Amino acid sequence: MAENLIWLPTWHQARLLCTDLGVPSGAVSSLWQTNEALSPGEELLHLYGALMDALVERKFAAFIGRAARLDKISIAALIRRPGDITAWPEKFTAAVLVVYRQFIEAYLNMLRQQENKPLDWFPPYLTIDPELADGMRHFYSDYQHITRKFFKLNQKLDRLREVHNDKQSKLFQDIIDEIFELCAE
């Protein structure tokens, strides 16, 4: 019987679990502060959702921290390339960062393997070794596509930096469109 049944907490048990897991009291009390009252079943589903979020956050806190650190390294690497990216449209920056993040993650995995470091290791400062990056493009099948895309993106970003948006708006937009297309591959 125990193998075939799943325990779901009652409303009271769910409230106690929310407290135990550190779900903010505001998140729970907001269920009753809406204009329309929730049915008991809907209220319980919202409590279950809050519990799931708290459990995921607790279980994956290290992963979330690692992802945030990877994002910071990716942004730093991107800023070193074209310079000021604050004028870029948000969607464009996000698309470019996806490619950078994929490459940086792959590159860090290669560094970790080379230096026999654990999965959660990050260098204090990341510089991309051209020889290692080139090797990733040619010899490591898992990373070839990611690395080639990264190299092509950097070529297009260099080209974009050389074009003046005011004087060559059509060419500027064409390069932007090519970058979006490349990022979407």
N, C-alpha and C positions, 0 to 999 in steps of 0.2 A: 504494500500500500504506500509506503514512504517513497518508493521509486516512481510511482505513478502520480503523485500529488505534488503540487507546488504551494508553498505557504505564501500567502499575501497578507501583509499586516492589516489589522483593522484600522479604523480611523484613529483611535486613541494610540495604538501602537505606532502608526505612521507618524503622528505628531511627536511622540517620544523619540523615535528614530531621527526625525528632523533635528530635534534638539541635540541628540547625541552626536550627530554627524556635522553639527555646526551650520545647519541651514539658517540663514539670517531670519530673525523673527519677522522682519518686514516682508519677506517673500511669502511667509505663511499667512500673515495677517492681511496681505493684499487680496487674498482669496475672498475675503468678506467685505472688502471696501469697494467693490465694483458696483455699478448701477444696478445690475441684474444679479439676483442671487443664483448661485450655482446649485444644481441638484446635488444630493449627497454623493451620487456616483461620480459626477464631474469633479466635485471637490476632492474626492479620494484619488481620482486620476491625476489631478494637479499635485497632490501631495506625493504620489508615486513618482511623478516627473521630477519634483524637487529632490527626492531621495536618489533617483538615478543620477542626476547631475552631481550631487554631492559625492556619490560613490565613484563616479567616473573621475571627478576632480581628484579625489584622494588616491585612487588607483594609478592614475596617469599623471600625477603632479610632476614626477621627474621627467616624463616624456614632454609635458607641456613646457617645462623649464628649458629642456633641451631644444625644443622647437623654437622657442623665443630666442634662445642664444644663436641658433642657426639663422634665424631671420635677421638678427642684428649683424652677424658676420656677412650675410648676403647683401644687406643694404650698404654696409661699409665698402664691400668690394665693388658694388655698383657705383657708388659715389666717386670712388677713385677713378673710374673709367671716364664718364662723361662730365664729371663735375657737378654743378648745381642741378638737381633734378626736381626742385620744388616748383618750378614753373610747368612741369609736365602735367598733363591731365591725369587724374587719379587712376582711370582704367588703364592708361598706357603704362604708368609706373607699375601697377599691379601685374600686368601681363609680363613685363620685362623681369620683374622680381621673381616670378614663378620659374623662369628659365635659370636665373642666377641661383636661386635656392636649390634647384635640382642639381646644378653643376657643383655648387659648393658642398652639398651633402655627399655627392659621389666622390669629390676630391678629398674631403675629410676622411671618407672611408678608405681611400687609397693610402692617405697619410697614416692612418691608424694601423693599417696592415703593414706598411713599410717599417714603422717605428714600434710595432708590437704594443700598441696602446689599447686600452679598453674602449668600448663603444661610446661611453659618455665623455671621453677625452676631447678637449678642445684646446687648440694652441692659444697662447696668450695674444698673439697677433698673427694674422694669416697673410702670408704672401704666397702667390701662386707660382710654383716652380714650372717654367715653360716646358722643361723636359718631361716632367711627370704628366702635365696636362696633355702634351703632344702624344705621350705613350697611351694615355687614356683614349685618345681619339683613334689610335691605330690598333692597339693590341688587346684591349680589355672589352670584350663583346658586350658586357653589361652596361658599359659606360660610353660606348662609341656614339650612339645617337645623341645622348645628352651633351657630350663634349663637342660634337660637331655643331649642334644647334647653338651652344654657347659661343663657339668661335665665330659662326656666321652672324649671330646677334651682335657681337662686339664689332665686327666689321661694319655692320649697318649703323650701329651707334656712332662709330667714328665718322662715317659718311654724313650722318645727320648733324653731327657737331660742326662739320665744315660748311654746311648749307645755312644761309641766312634766311630765316623765315620771312622777313619783311621783303627781301629782294627776290627770293626764289620760292614763293609760297607753293606753287604747284609741285616742284621737285621735293620740297620739304614734306608736303602731304603724301606724296608717292612713297617716300622712304618710311614715313610713319605707317602707312598702310602695309608695306612690305614687312615691317617689324611685327605688326599685329598678326599678319598671316604666318610668319615664322613662329611666333610664340604660340599660336593656336595648333601647330602641327603636333 
